[in-house]
Amino acid sequence: MMLKTPRLVLRRFRTEDAAALAAYRSDPLVARYQSWPAPVPYDTALRAVRRFAEGSPDRPGWFQYAVELAAEGCLVGDVGVFLHENLMQAEIGFTLAAERQGRGYATEAVGAVLADLFGRRGLHRVAAECDARNHRSARLLQRLGFVQEGTRRQATWLKGEWTDDMLFGLLATDRR
């Protein structure tokens, strides 16, 4: 299962993606608002890409898309989708290498995944959440039509501190 945009290919992870995954997920700027500790050792990344490669975007649970620049053939990020058991709703998350941010790649990648979820698969709702301090991710979600539905105050203990979680939702009817 691949999704394509004018500049990106969203594909299944491959073993050879481990080094790039370890590199961008080890960047303190990228890992700051994420649940994993940085740095991410190569062997941890290798286990992750093998696990990601076994997933299915059509079955309930997490599926991680590798985001590749079409022109360069290099991995620059990932988009995760948690498909619920009812196959009508999902949660979404995304990560992009710091040096590739600010160019619209994340918006393009997440937009392609949303088009597939609402279009081909006919989902009713997609949810997302982010650390309230992660203003760039919140703005990206809003650009894509997500509505901020609330904030869970000091709901997550992350890297030695309590953080607020912003909750977002997007309905199929919002995209029409």
C-alpha positions in Angstrom: 0.0 0.0 0.0 1.6 3.2 -1.1 0.3 6.8 -1.2 1.8 9.4 -3.5 1.8 13.1 -3.6 3.6 15.4 -6.0 6.7 15.4 -3.8 6.3 12.3 -1.5 5.9 8.6 -1.4 4.2 7.1 1.7 5.2 3.5 1.9 5.8 0.6 4.1 9.0 0.7 6.2 12.0 -1.3 5.1 15.0 -2.6 7.0 17.3 -0.1 5.3 15.2 2.8 6.8 16.6 2.0 10.3 19.6 4.4 10.1 17.5 7.4 8.9 14.8 6.7 11.5 17.4 6.5 14.3 18.9 9.8 13.0 15.8 12.0 12.9 14.2 10.5 16.0 17.5 11.1 17.9 17.4 14.8 17.2 16.4 16.6 20.5 14.3 19.1 18.5 12.3 16.2 17.0 12.0 14.1 20.1 11.1 17.1 22.4 7.3 16.5 22.4 7.4 12.8 21.6 7.2 9.9 24.0 10.5 8.3 23.1 13.8 9.2 24.7 16.6 10.5 22.5 19.0 9.4 21.2 17.4 6.4 19.5 20.0 3.7 19.1 20.3 2.0 15.7 19.3 -1.5 17.1 16.1 0.1 18.6 15.3 1.7 15.2 15.9 -1.6 13.4 13.5 -3.4 15.7 11.0 -0.6 15.1 11.2 -0.6 11.3 10.8 -4.4 11.4 7.7 -4.1 13.6 6.3 -1.3 11.4 6.8 -3.4 8.2 4.7 -6.2 9.7 1.7 -3.9 10.2 -1.3 -3.5 7.9 -3.0 -0.2 7.1 -6.3 -2.0 6.7 -6.4 -3.9 10.1 -7.2 -2.4 13.5 -4.1 -1.1 15.4 -1.1 1.0 14.5 0.3 1.3 11.0 3.4 3.5 10.4 3.9 5.0 7.0 7.4 5.8 5.9 7.5 9.3 4.4 10.1 9.4 1.5 11.1 12.3 -0.7 10.2 11.1 -4.2 13.0 13.0 -6.0 15.7 11.9 -3.6 14.5 8.5 -2.4 15.3 9.3 1.2 13.3 8.8 4.4 12.3 12.1 6.0 9.6 11.1 8.5 6.7 9.0 9.3 2.9 9.1 9.8 1.3 6.8 12.2 -2.4 5.7 12.1 -4.2 3.8 14.8 -7.3 2.3 13.2 -10.0 1.4 15.7 -11.7 -1.9 15.9 -14.9 -0.5 14.3 -12.9 0.6 11.2 -14.7 3.9 11.2 -12.4 6.0 13.2 -8.7 6.5 13.7 -6.0 8.5 15.5 -3.1 10.0 13.7 0.4 11.2 14.6 3.4 12.4 12.6 7.1 13.0 12.8 9.4 14.8 10.4 13.2 15.3 10.4 14.1 18.7 11.7 16.0 19.7 8.5 12.9 18.9 6.4 10.5 20.9 8.5 9.0 24.2 7.3 8.6 23.1 3.6 5.1 21.7 3.7 6.1 18.0 3.7 4.2 17.1 6.9 1.1 18.9 5.7 1.3 17.0 2.4 2.0 13.6 4.0 -0.8 13.9 6.6 -3.1 15.3 4.0 -2.5 12.3 1.8 -3.2 9.9 4.7 -6.4 11.8 5.6 -7.6 11.7 1.9 -7.1 7.9 2.0 -8.8 7.4 5.4 -11.9 9.5 4.5 -12.0 8.7 0.8 -11.1 5.1 0.0 -11.8 3.8 3.5 -14.8 5.9 4.3 -13.9 6.7 7.9 -16.2 8.9 10.0 -13.6 10.5 12.3 -9.9 11.0 12.8 -8.5 12.3 16.1 -5.1 13.7 17.0 -3.4 15.1 20.1 -0.3 17.0 20.7 1.7 18.6 23.5 0.2 22.0 24.1 3.6 23.6 23.7 4.0 22.1 20.2 2.5 25.0 18.4 3.8 23.9 14.9 2.0 20.6 15.1 -1.2 22.3 16.4 -1.1 24.7 13.5 -0.6 21.9 11.0 -3.6 20.1 12.3 -5.7 23.2 12.1 -4.5 23.9 8.5 -5.8 20.4 7.6 -9.3 21.2 9.1 -9.0 19.7 12.5 -11.0 21.3 15.3 -9.5 21.7 18.7 -11.9 19.9 20.9 -10.3 20.4 24.3 -7.2 20.4 26.4 -6.3 17.9 29.1 -4.5 19.9 31.7 -1.2 18.3 33.0 -2.4 14.9 31.7 0.9 13.4 30.6 4.1 12.9 32.5 6.7 13.3 29.8 10.5 13.6 30.3 10.3 14.7 33.8 7.4 17.1 33.7 3.7 17.3 33.4 2.4 18.5 30.1 -1.0 19.6 28.7 -2.5 17.6 25.8 -4.4 19.4 23.1 -7.2 17.3 21.6 -8.2 17.6 17.9 -10.9 16.0 15.8 -11.8 15.9 12.1 -15.1 14.5 10.8 -15.7 13.3 7.3 -18.4 16.0 7.0 -15.8 18.6 7.9 -13.9 17.8 4.7 -16.7 18.4 2.3 
